[in-house]
Amino acid sequence: MVNRGFLYSFTIGILGVLAWAGSSHVLPLFGQKRKLSLTVYIHGNVSTHLSILSLPRVFFDTIKPNSLYRKKIEKKRESDHLPEYQLMAEQGFYEISPHCFDYFEQKQIDEKSQKSAANFIIPAYDFCARSLGSDAHERSYYTFGHLGLLSRKFRKERAHDLYHALCDELTIQKNMYDQVDVDIVTYSHGGNIALYLAEFEQMFKRGLKVKNLFMVSTPLQPETASLAYSPMFSSVFNCYVDGDRVQGSDTFSTQSRSYKQFSDKKLSRILARKDSFEPNQNRVFDLCLLVNGKGDHLGHSSVWFMDNKLQSQHSLKPLPLFVIAPAMVKLASKQLDGAIFDCNVIDTESLFKIELRNPENAAILDSTHNMYDELVPFVDYAKTAWNPTPKKQKQESITYEVA
């Protein structure tokens, strides 16, 4: 005869399990595959005026550990001010605290956290990714911080570190999820660090796959540009602006010069002569970012850095424009023909949407819905809560970077 007390406890236990399984966090375990979208952000160089004085060592890639230039960079890298204006953390591979979502939802944030750009950028970026139909059930965000030297050798060494750190993290996550997609978002020479990952995948073959590499203002160089066509990358998006005078002018940390577009004829001829150049294995896009049809007012740092200037370049201020990267990726990925597009932000008093246009005739190929009302809460939150150290109070003003 079944004990009634046991039966009662068993029934209550089953009901508890079913209630637990019905929650949004656990539901994928029952009947649905668990998917994770893992996004990594990589910043660019840390600049100092001594970069100019060290150009011979930069050109020959012989920066010594005890050089004045490196010591100056190390001191500046230790500053708490750098992460106040951009998505940047300490050196190494680290997950961004999910507390940033709690801060946004509760509209309560402590004084120290008010200074961190990540606490304002990540919620807005995450919203754009989710609202545009991402099929990931869960998302996690990481930063890869580095010293920021203007050096090819340094960038390759850091790519080696990132490669193994990312592969180790994926090994852990794949034990918990049925599918893990990797996206990498980079600024300036951070893009070249990401491209070097393909070289280390060829070397170590740990099975690294990157779904989307989105590069902002990356100086494209012959040493790394061909790696964008590696089958390790499913898609590579090169986002540039017309007013950027830095992206195509790095002639120091490369054996040739840098370029703004993969489609540049000179760069294409160089890549065609390289043995590693294998076109059509994946999709590589050039995306020219415009605001109301213009891009010459946007510079090298405009798309990446938070900015609280009164004369804003777009209505997302103080948030950086790259928070709409998921929208640009979605629009471009849907195109079957062509890999060179204009991404034009229509930005008016009550309208904010992105149009994908043919650069030759400005024909609209696709567009998002009006995202204005959805983005306003994130912009207003950043306007009221973000509290970086005023630049005039710093011992040394933040110079964005040489390249």
N, C-alpha and C positions, 0 to 999 in steps of 0.2 A: 504493500500500500504506500502511495506517494505521500511523503510528509508535506502537510499544507504550508508549513512555514518555509520549507525549502522551495516549494512551488511559487509561493508569493515573492520570495527574494529573487528567484530566477526570472520571473516575469518583470519585476521592477528593473532588474539589471538589463534585460533585453530592451525594454522601452528606453532606458537611459542611453544605451549604445545607439539605438536608432535616432534618438534626438541629437546626439553628438554627431552622428554621421550626416545629419541633415544640415549642419552648419556649412557656410560657404567655403570655409577653409578645408573641410574634410570631405566634402561631397565628391571631388574627383577620385577619391579612393574607392568609391562604390559605383562602378559602372562607367566611369570616365577616366581617361588617362590623365595623369597629372603632368602639366606642362609648366616649364619655367622659362622666362625670358631674362637673361643675365646681361646687363649692360655695363660696360667698362668705359670710364672717361679718362683721357690722357691729355694733360696740359702741354703747353709749349715750352720754349726756353725761358729761363729766368735771366733778365738782362741787367747789365750794369754798364756804365760808361767805359769801364776798362775793357769791354769787348772790343772796342775800336783799337785800343793800344795793344791788344793781344792778337791782332789779325794775322800776323805771320805764323804764329803757333796754331791758330785756328785753321789757316789755309793748309798747312802741312800736317795738321792733326797731331800735334806734338805737345798738347797741353800737359804740363807736369803737375803732379799731385800737390806740390808745395808752391805753385805759381801764385802770384798776387791775384790774378784773374780768378782762379779757382777758389781761393780763400775768400775773396769778396763775394762770389756767388754762394758759397757755403754759408756765409754769415747772413746774406740776404734771404736764403732759403729757409733759415731758421725763424725768420720773422713771422709773427702771427698775422700780419696784415695781408699777405698774399692771398690766402683763402677767403678773405673778406669780399673780394671782387670777382672771383672766378671759381669754377668747380675744381678744387685743388685741395689735397690733404698732405699729410706727411709722406715722406718717401717710402715706397713699397706698395703692396697690393692690399687694399683694405675695403671692407664693405661699408657703405654709407649707412649710418644709423637710421632705422625706420622711424625714429622719433620725429623726423622732419614732417611726417604725415600727421602725427598727433598734434604737433604745433599748429599746423595749418587748420585742421579740423576744429580744434578747440580755441584757436585764435589767442593762445596763451604761450608765450615763449620767453625764456629767461634772458637776462642781459647778455650773457656770453654767447648764447646761441643766436642772438639777433645779429651778430657780426659775421656769421658764417653764410656765405653765398649758397652753399649746398642746401641749406634748409629752406630756401625759397625757389631755387631752380628745379630741384628734383620733383616736388609736388606738381609743378606746372608741366614739366616734361612727361611725367607719368600720366597726367590727365590726357595730354595729347596722344600718347601711345595707346591708352585704353579706349579713348573716345573714337578713334579711327579704326576700330575693329580688330585690334590685336587678338589673336587666338590663344594667347598665354593666360593660364589661370592665375599665375602668380608672377611677380616681377621682383628682381633684386638689382641693386645698383652698387657699383664699386668704383674706386678711383685707383689709378696707378700713378703714384707720385715719384718724381725723379729730381735730380739736382738741377737739370736744365742747362747743361753746357752746350755751347755752339760747337758741336763736334760730331763727325760721322761715327768715329770709333765709339764714342760715348753712347750714341743712340743705339748702335748695334748691341752693345753690352747690356743696355737696359732692356732691349727687346728680348734678349736671352733670359733675363730675370723674369720678365713678364710672361714669357712663354711657359716656363715651368710652373710659375705661381698660378697661372690661369688653368693649365692642365691639371694641376693638383686639386684646385677648387672644383673643376668639372668632374673629376673622379668622385668627389664627395657628393656633389649634387645629383649625379646620375644614379647614385644608389637610392635616392629619395624620389626622383622624378622619372617618368617614362620618356620625357623629351626635354632637352635643354637647348634653347637657341641662344647664341651669343651675338650680341651687337656691340660694336666698339665705336665710340664717338670721340674725335680728337680735335685738337687745335694746333695749328701751325706745325712745327717739327714733331709734335706728338704723333702726327699722321705717319711720318717716316719711321718712328718706332714701331707703330702698328704694322706697317708694310713689311718690316724685317721679320715679323712673326712667320711669314710664309717660308723664309729661308731656313728658320729653325725647325719648322714642320718637315721640310725636306730632309733635314739632318737627323732629327730624333724620331719622327714618325709616331707621335703619340696620339694621332687622330684628331687634332684640333681642326674644327670647322667654325668659320665665322659667317653668320648669315648676312649681316650688313655692316660694312665699314663706312662710317660717315665722317669725312674729313673736312674741317673748316679751315680755310686759308692756309693749306699745307703747301710749302714750297716743293713742287714736284721735281725730283732729281733723277738723273739717269741711273744712279746706283740703286734706287729703290722703286722707281715708277713701274718697271717691268713686273715687279712682284705683285702688283695689283691684279694681274691676269692669272695668278696662281689659282688652281682649283680649290685651294683652302678657303678662298673668299667666294661666297655665292654672288654678292653684289658689292660694288665699291662706288661711293658717291663722293665726288669732289665738289664741294661747295665753295664758290669764290664770289667776290664782289668787284665791280669795276673800279672803285676808288682805292683798292688795295695796292699801294706802291711798294710793299715789302715782299709779298708772296713770290713774285717773279724776279727778285733782285738779289737773292743770295748767291753770290759768286765766291763765297769764302769757304763754306763747309761742304763743298762739292768739287769734284774734279772738272766740272763743266760750268753750268749755271742752273738756276731753278726756273720753273715754268708754272703758269697758272692753270693750264688745261692739259689733260691727257691728249686732247685732240690737236694740240699745237703741232704744226707740220714739222718743225725742227726736232721736237722731242720724239715724234712718231718715227722719223727717219733714224734717230739714234737707237730707239728701242727695236726697230726692225732688224738691226744688225746684231742684236744680242741673242745669244743662243737660248736664253731663258724666256724669250718673248714668244708666247703662244696665244694668239688672239682667239676670241670666240669661245674660250672655255668657261667664261663667266660674263657677267655684265658690268661694265665700267661706265659710269655716267659723269658728265660735266654739267653741273647745275649752277647757272648764274643767278644769284639772288638779287632781286630788285624790290624796291618799295614804291608803289604807285608808279611803276615804269622806270624808275631811276635807281642807279646804284653807285654813282660817282661820289655821293655824300657819305658812303659807308667805307670805312678804312679797315686796316688789318685786324684791329682788335674789336671792331664794332659788333660782330656777330657773337663773340664768345664772352665778353666781360659784362658784368652788371654795371650800370651807370645811373647816377642820380642827378645828372645835369638837368637844368630847367628846360633847355632847348633839346628836346628828345628827337631822335631820328625816326621813331615809330611809337605806337601807342602801347607796346608791351613794356616800355621802360618803367622801372629800372631792370626788368628781366631781360636777358640777352635773347637775340632772335633765334638762336639755335634750339630753343625749347620747342620750336615747330618742326624740327628735323623729322619726327615720325610722319608728319603730313607730307613733307617733300619726298620722303622715301616711298610712301604709299602711292603718290601720284606718278612718280617716275617709273616705279616697278610695274605698273599696269600697262605701260607702253611697249608694244611689241617691236616697233621700228624706231630706230634712232637712239642715240645716247647723249645728245647735246640738247639741253633744254634751258629755258628761262623759267625760274620760279618767282612769279610776281606776287607780292603781298599787296592786296587791295586793303588799304588802311584809311578809313574815314571815321567820322564821328560815331557812327553806330554800325560799322561794317569792318570785319576783319576776316579775310579769307585768302587762300593761296590758289593762284592760277598756274597751271603748267602750260607754257606757251612754246610755240615753234619760234626759235630765235631769228629765223629768216624772214618770216612774214607776220610775226606776232599773233598768229592764229591760236586761239585758246583750245587746248587739247583735252583738258580736264580741270576740275577745281574742287575744292572742299566746300562744305556748307559754311554759312556765316558763323564763325566761332566767337564773335565779339562778346556776347552775353556770358558765354561759358568761361572765357578767359578773364573777364573783369575781376572776379573774386581773387584770383591769383595775383593779378597786377596790384589791386588795392591792398592786399595783404603785404606785398613786398614794399609798397610805397609807405605804409604806416609802420611796419615792424622792422624792416631791414635797417640796421644802424651801424654802418661801418665806421672805422676811425677816419675822421676827416684827413685828407691827404696833407693839408698844411700842418697838422699836428705830428706827422711822422718825421722821424729823424732823416729819412731818405724817401723821396717820393717814389711811387711805383712806376717804373718804366715798363711798359708792357713787354716788349722784346724787340730784338733786332730782326729776327726772322723765326 
